[in-house]
């Protein structure tokens, strides 16, 4: 594979970049036909029986080059990179402008600024049973009587002056302050290789890797739901009326009016194309998030080291020549 060096962000410093915090890594079965359009044509999707493995990575970083921030990575699916496979992100949402800029310009990610609204409610304990009493006797009471809390995370994508709710993520977690003796799972080291690029800010294809050290345990999958539709108001109706008026101009009487109408039509066509692209992107994100979950892993005491991405230049030519 021939690769080229990438730039490094002055604010982030030289790679590797270190992020510390906790995360939920949830894997979903995603219909291959749904996400194939967002995968570059050079790639071959890893699929079986019409499905690929996608999902999301929801993280809260308490220490990073951009400071404290939240991140939601929507993983469209897996693509072949012999002898293994790599993830492809359909969308990355962060509540840090600096993290968004770095993701776009340095890592080639489809990053977008978003708002993360969190609501925490207590969950009542489960009643004791003979099974839980027996487990309590042998020192394994953990999952039956530990205090828990329900965390609702609403992610709202911010697009210029407008905003659009992307999804609601509901997950049940143990209360950290009251659960200091809870076993948080084994300590592991893992690598998550990914491809990126082919965006407005980084047209080249890139490959990078995240090295993760953490404690990991299997948890109940988070419930993902669509946001409630926002009813239109009088101002929006007025705006729609004005747009309709612009779309149906009066018959021109001279050359200047002809030119003006042509410019209006061109502008409306561009706006419509942009809207369709954003709607398709939004629909893809929701399709992945709302697909069937099969496994959820909680990463705690997490240290994630992100290596500098490299430009993939002749990889596909070499692959074809050797295949």
ZAGUSE-833283 format. One record per residue (C-alpha): residue in one letter; x, y, z; residue number from 1. Coordinates in nm, 2 decimals. Example, Ala and Ser with C-alpha at 12.3 -4.5 7.8 and 13.67 -1.06 7.14 Angstrom:
<sites>
SITE   residu        u        v        w   num
SITE        a     1.23    -0.45     0.78     1
SITE        s     1.37    -0.11     0.71     2
</sites>
This chain:
<sites>
SITE   residu        u        v        w   num
SITE        x     0.00     0.00     0.00     1
SITE        x     0.13     0.34    -0.09     2
SITE        x     0.05     0.61     0.16     3
SITE        x     0.11     0.98     0.20     4
SITE        x     0.16     1.19     0.51     5
SITE        x    -0.13     1.40     0.64     6
SITE        x    -0.13     1.74     0.80     7
SITE        x    -0.14     1.79     1.18     8
SITE        x    -0.36     2.04     1.37     9
SITE        x    -0.17     2.30     1.57    10
SITE        x    -0.44     2.32     1.84    11
SITE        x    -0.45     1.94     1.87    12
SITE        x    -0.07     1.91     1.86    13
SITE        x     0.12     1.63     1.69    14
SITE        x    -0.04     1.29     1.68    15
SITE        x    -0.11     1.05     1.83    16
SITE        x    -0.40     1.22     1.99    17
SITE        x    -0.52     1.09     2.33    18
SITE        x    -0.88     1.09     2.45    19
SITE        x    -0.99     0.97     2.80    20
SITE        x    -1.34     0.90     2.92    21
SITE        x    -1.62     0.64     2.88    22
SITE        x    -1.82     0.51     2.59    23
SITE        x    -2.10     0.29     2.47    24
SITE        x    -2.01     0.08     2.16    25
SITE        x    -2.33    -0.07     2.02    26
SITE        x    -2.34    -0.30     1.72    27
SITE        x    -2.64    -0.32     1.49    28
SITE        x    -2.75    -0.54     1.20    29
SITE        x    -2.79    -0.29     0.91    30
SITE        x    -2.94    -0.36     0.57    31
SITE        x    -2.66    -0.35     0.32    32
SITE        x    -2.89    -0.21     0.05    33
SITE        x    -2.96     0.09     0.28    34
SITE        x    -2.61     0.20     0.33    35
SITE        x    -2.43     0.09     0.01    36
SITE        x    -2.49     0.43    -0.15    37
SITE        x    -2.27     0.61     0.11    38
SITE        x    -1.97     0.37     0.07    39
SITE        x    -1.71     0.47    -0.19    40
SITE        x    -1.73     0.25    -0.50    41
SITE        x    -1.37     0.13    -0.45    42
SITE        x    -1.48    -0.05    -0.13    43
SITE        x    -1.65    -0.39    -0.10    44
SITE        x    -1.90    -0.41     0.18    45
SITE        x    -1.87    -0.69     0.44    46
SITE        x    -2.22    -0.85     0.43    47
SITE        x    -2.40    -1.17     0.49    48
SITE        x    -2.77    -1.25     0.40    49
SITE        x    -2.82    -0.89     0.30    50
SITE        x    -2.69    -0.73     0.62    51
SITE        x    -2.37    -0.57     0.74    52
SITE        x    -2.24    -0.48     1.09    53
SITE        x    -2.30    -0.11     1.18    54
SITE        x    -2.41     0.07     1.49    55
SITE        x    -2.28     0.37     1.69    56
SITE        x    -2.01     0.48     1.93    57
SITE        x    -2.14     0.72     2.20    58
SITE        x    -1.86     0.87     2.40    59
SITE        x    -1.81     1.13     2.68    60
SITE        x    -1.45     1.25     2.69    61
SITE        x    -1.34     1.42     3.02    62
SITE        x    -0.99     1.48     2.89    63
SITE        x    -0.89     1.54     2.52    64
SITE        x    -0.70     1.79     2.30    65
SITE        x    -1.03     1.97     2.26    66
SITE        x    -1.12     1.95     2.63    67
SITE        x    -1.44     1.80     2.76    68
SITE        x    -1.70     1.70     2.49    69
SITE        x    -1.95     1.44     2.37    70
SITE        x    -1.93     1.24     2.05    71
SITE        x    -2.17     1.02     1.85    72
SITE        x    -2.02     0.83     1.57    73
SITE        x    -2.28     0.66     1.34    74
SITE        x    -2.11     0.36     1.19    75
SITE        x    -2.27     0.27     0.85    76
SITE        x    -2.10    -0.07     0.82    77
SITE        x    -1.78    -0.27     0.77    78
SITE        x    -1.57    -0.28     0.45    79
SITE        x    -1.31    -0.52     0.35    80
SITE        x    -0.94    -0.44     0.40    81
SITE        x    -0.77    -0.78     0.38    82
SITE        x    -0.68    -0.95     0.60    83
SITE        x    -0.93    -0.77     0.82    84
SITE        x    -1.21    -0.52     0.79    85
SITE        x    -1.25    -0.15     0.87    86
SITE        x    -1.54     0.07     0.98    87
SITE        x    -1.70     0.35     0.77    88
SITE        x    -1.86     0.64     0.96    89
SITE        x    -2.17     0.78     0.80    90
SITE        x    -2.19     1.08     1.05    91
SITE        x    -1.99     1.21     1.34    92
SITE        x    -2.17     1.45     1.58    93
SITE        x    -1.98     1.65     1.85    94
SITE        x    -2.06     1.94     2.08    95
SITE        x    -1.72     2.10     2.03    96
SITE        x    -1.64     2.32     1.73    97
SITE        x    -1.27     2.25     1.77    98
SITE        x    -1.33     1.88     1.76    99
SITE        x    -1.56     1.92     1.46   100
SITE        x    -1.30     2.12     1.27   101
SITE        x    -1.02     1.87     1.35   102
SITE        x    -1.24     1.57     1.25   103
SITE        x    -1.33     1.74     0.92   104
SITE        x    -0.99     1.88     0.81   105
SITE        x    -0.74     1.64     0.97   106
SITE        x    -0.91     1.30     0.98   107
SITE        x    -1.15     1.33     0.69   108
SITE        x    -1.46     1.26     0.90   109
SITE        x    -1.82     1.38     0.82   110
SITE        x    -1.82     1.58     1.14   111
SITE        x    -2.10     1.81     1.24   112
SITE        x    -2.16     2.03     1.55   113
SITE        x    -2.45     1.91     1.76   114
SITE        x    -2.62     1.97     2.09   115
SITE        x    -2.63     1.68     2.34   116
SITE        x    -2.91     1.72     2.60   117
SITE        x    -2.90     1.47     2.89   118
SITE        x    -3.17     1.38     3.14   119
SITE        x    -3.10     1.14     3.42   120
SITE        x    -3.37     0.96     3.62   121
SITE        x    -3.35     0.70     3.90   122
SITE        x    -3.46     0.35     3.83   123
SITE        x    -3.62     0.16     4.11   124
SITE        x    -3.45    -0.16     4.24   125
SITE        x    -3.57    -0.49     4.13   126
SITE        x    -3.75    -0.69     4.40   127
SITE        x    -3.55    -0.97     4.57   128
SITE        x    -3.61    -1.32     4.45   129
SITE        x    -3.48    -1.66     4.57   130
SITE        x    -3.22    -1.65     4.29   131
SITE        x    -3.10    -1.30     4.39   132
SITE        x    -3.08    -1.40     4.76   133
SITE        x    -2.87    -1.71     4.67   134
SITE        x    -2.64    -1.50     4.46   135
SITE        x    -2.61    -1.25     4.75   136
SITE        x    -2.50    -1.54     4.98   137
SITE        x    -2.22    -1.63     4.74   138
SITE        x    -2.11    -1.27     4.69   139
SITE        x    -2.26    -1.22     4.34   140
SITE        x    -2.56    -0.99     4.41   141
SITE        x    -2.44    -0.73     4.16   142
SITE        x    -2.69    -0.72     3.88   143
SITE        x    -3.00    -0.77     4.10   144
SITE        x    -3.00    -0.49     4.36   145
SITE        x    -2.75    -0.23     4.25   146
SITE        x    -2.89     0.12     4.22   147
SITE        x    -2.93     0.22     3.85   148
SITE        x    -3.01     0.54     3.66   149
SITE        x    -3.18     0.60     3.33   150
SITE        x    -2.99     0.83     3.10   151
SITE        x    -3.17     0.99     2.81   152
SITE        x    -2.94     1.16     2.55   153
SITE        x    -3.11     1.37     2.28   154
SITE        x    -2.87     1.46     2.00   155
SITE        x    -2.96     1.77     1.79   156
SITE        x    -2.76     1.84     1.48   157
SITE        x    -2.69     2.21     1.43   158
SITE        x    -2.69     2.32     1.06   159
SITE        x    -2.61     2.69     1.02   160
SITE        x    -2.90     2.89     1.17   161
SITE        x    -3.12     2.58     1.19   162
SITE        x    -3.12     2.27     1.39   163
SITE        x    -3.26     1.92     1.35   164
SITE        x    -3.31     1.65     1.61   165
SITE        x    -3.12     1.34     1.50   166
SITE        x    -3.22     1.08     1.76   167
SITE        x    -3.29     1.00     2.13   168
SITE        x    -3.07     0.74     2.30   169
SITE        x    -3.19     0.58     2.62   170
SITE        x    -2.96     0.37     2.83   171
SITE        x    -2.96     0.23     3.18   172
SITE        x    -2.63     0.25     3.37   173
SITE        x    -2.51     0.19     3.72   174
SITE        x    -2.48     0.50     3.95   175
SITE        x    -2.10     0.55     3.97   176
SITE        x    -2.10     0.72     4.31   177
SITE        x    -2.30     0.43     4.47   178
SITE        x    -2.13     0.15     4.28   179
SITE        x    -1.76     0.18     4.36   180
SITE        x    -1.73    -0.20     4.43   181
SITE        x    -1.90    -0.30     4.11   182
SITE        x    -1.68    -0.51     3.89   183
SITE        x    -1.64    -0.31     3.57   184
SITE        x    -1.52    -0.60     3.35   185
SITE        x    -1.17    -0.71     3.24   186
SITE        x    -0.91    -0.47     3.12   187
SITE        x    -0.85    -0.51     2.74   188
SITE        x    -0.66    -0.35     2.46   189
SITE        x    -0.81    -0.34     2.11   190
SITE        x    -0.76    -0.17     1.78   191
SITE        x    -1.04    -0.02     1.57   192
SITE        x    -0.92     0.05     1.22   193
SITE        x    -1.13     0.28     1.00   194
SITE        x    -1.14     0.44     0.66   195
SITE        x    -1.25     0.80     0.61   196
SITE        x    -1.23     1.08     0.36   197
SITE        x    -1.42     1.16     0.04   198
SITE        x    -1.58     1.46     0.20   199
SITE        x    -1.60     1.83     0.11   200
SITE        x    -1.30     1.90     0.33   201
SITE        x    -1.09     1.60     0.25   202
SITE        x    -1.16     1.44    -0.09   203
SITE        x    -0.88     1.18    -0.06   204
SITE        x    -0.94     0.84     0.10   205
SITE        x    -0.78     0.79     0.44   206
SITE        x    -0.71     0.51     0.68   207
SITE        x    -0.65     0.55     1.05   208
SITE        x    -0.66     0.35     1.37   209
SITE        x    -0.78     0.39     1.72   210
SITE        x    -0.60     0.20     1.99   211
SITE        x    -0.82     0.16     2.30   212
SITE        x    -0.73     0.06     2.65   213
SITE        x    -1.03     0.02     2.88   214
SITE        x    -1.24    -0.19     3.11   215
SITE        x    -1.52    -0.35     2.91   216
SITE        x    -1.84    -0.53     3.00   217
SITE        x    -2.16    -0.63     2.81   218
SITE        x    -2.46    -0.42     2.89   219
SITE        x    -2.82    -0.40     2.78   220
SITE        x    -2.85    -0.23     2.44   221
SITE        x    -2.96     0.13     2.45   222
SITE        x    -3.30     0.20     2.31   223
SITE        x    -3.29     0.45     2.02   224
SITE        x    -3.60     0.63     1.91   225
SITE        x    -3.68     0.90     1.66   226
SITE        x    -3.73     1.25     1.79   227
SITE        x    -4.08     1.38     1.81   228
SITE        x    -4.19     1.59     1.51   229
SITE        x    -4.18     1.96     1.56   230
SITE        x    -4.51     2.13     1.45   231
SITE        x    -4.48     2.41     1.20   232
SITE        x    -4.56     2.76     1.32   233
SITE        x    -4.69     3.08     1.16   234
SITE        x    -4.35     3.21     1.06   235
SITE        x    -4.27     2.88     0.88   236
SITE        x    -4.60     2.90     0.70   237
SITE        x    -4.52     3.25     0.60   238
SITE        x    -4.18     3.15     0.48   239
SITE        x    -4.32     2.87     0.27   240
SITE        x    -4.56     3.11     0.12   241
SITE        x    -4.28     3.35     0.03   242
SITE        x    -4.08     3.06    -0.12   243
SITE        x    -4.38     2.96    -0.33   244
SITE        x    -4.42     3.31    -0.45   245
SITE        x    -4.05     3.32    -0.55   246
SITE        x    -4.09     2.99    -0.73   247
SITE        x    -4.38     3.13    -0.95   248
SITE        x    -4.26     3.47    -1.06   249
SITE        x    -4.47     3.69    -1.30   250
SITE        x    -4.41     3.67    -1.67   251
SITE        x    -4.11     3.89    -1.75   252
SITE        x    -4.14     4.18    -1.98   253
SITE        x    -3.77     4.25    -2.07   254
SITE        x    -3.43     4.09    -2.07   255
SITE        x    -3.33     4.20    -1.72   256
SITE        x    -3.64     4.03    -1.57   257
SITE        x    -3.56     3.72    -1.78   258
SITE        x    -3.21     3.71    -1.63   259
SITE        x    -3.35     3.77    -1.28   260
SITE        x    -3.60     3.48    -1.31   261
SITE        x    -3.32     3.25    -1.44   262
SITE        x    -3.10     3.33    -1.14   263
SITE        x    -3.40     3.27    -0.90   264
SITE        x    -3.47     2.93    -1.07   265
SITE        x    -3.10     2.84    -1.05   266
SITE        x    -3.09     2.93    -0.68   267
SITE        x    -3.40     2.73    -0.61   268
SITE        x    -3.26     2.43    -0.79   269
SITE        x    -2.94     2.44    -0.59   270
SITE        x    -3.13     2.48    -0.26   271
SITE        x    -3.35     2.19    -0.35   272
SITE        x    -3.05     1.97    -0.44   273
SITE        x    -2.89     2.07    -0.10   274
SITE        x    -3.21     1.99     0.09   275
SITE        x    -3.24     1.65    -0.08   276
SITE        x    -2.87     1.56     0.00   277
SITE        x    -2.92     1.66     0.36   278
SITE        x    -3.25     1.46     0.38   279
SITE        x    -3.08     1.15     0.24   280
SITE        x    -2.79     1.19     0.48   281
SITE        x    -3.04     1.23     0.77   282
SITE        x    -3.24     0.93     0.66   283
SITE        x    -2.93     0.72     0.64   284
SITE        x    -2.82     0.82     0.99   285
SITE        x    -3.16     0.73     1.13   286
SITE        x    -3.18     0.40     0.94   287
SITE        x    -2.85     0.29     1.11   288
SITE        x    -2.95     0.42     1.45   289
SITE        x    -3.29     0.25     1.44   290
SITE        x    -3.17    -0.08     1.31   291
SITE        x    -3.17    -0.40     1.52   292
SITE        x    -2.91    -0.40     1.80   293
SITE        x    -2.72    -0.72     1.87   294
SITE        x    -2.45    -0.63     2.12   295
SITE        x    -2.37    -0.34     2.35   296
SITE        x    -2.03    -0.29     2.52   297
SITE        x    -1.96    -0.03     2.79   298
SITE        x    -1.60     0.11     2.79   299
SITE        x    -1.50     0.26     3.12   300
SITE        x    -1.16     0.40     3.23   301
SITE        x    -1.10     0.44     2.86   302
SITE        x    -0.79     0.57     2.70   303
SITE        x    -0.82     0.61     2.32   304
SITE        x    -0.51     0.68     2.11   305
SITE        x    -0.59     0.80     1.76   306
SITE        x    -0.30     0.77     1.51   307
SITE        x    -0.25     1.01     1.23   308
SITE        x    -0.45     0.91     0.92   309
SITE        x    -0.26     0.83     0.60   310
SITE        x    -0.37     0.89     0.25   311
SITE        x    -0.45     0.57     0.06   312
SITE        x    -0.31     0.63    -0.29   313
SITE        x    -0.25     0.31    -0.49   314
SITE        x    -0.40     0.05    -0.26   315
SITE        x    -0.69    -0.04    -0.48   316
SITE        x    -0.46    -0.07    -0.79   317
SITE        x    -0.23    -0.30    -0.60   318
SITE        x    -0.52    -0.51    -0.47   319
SITE        x    -0.66    -0.56    -0.82   320
SITE        x    -0.31    -0.65    -0.95   321
SITE        x    -0.25    -0.92    -0.68   322
SITE        x    -0.61    -1.06    -0.68   323
</sites>
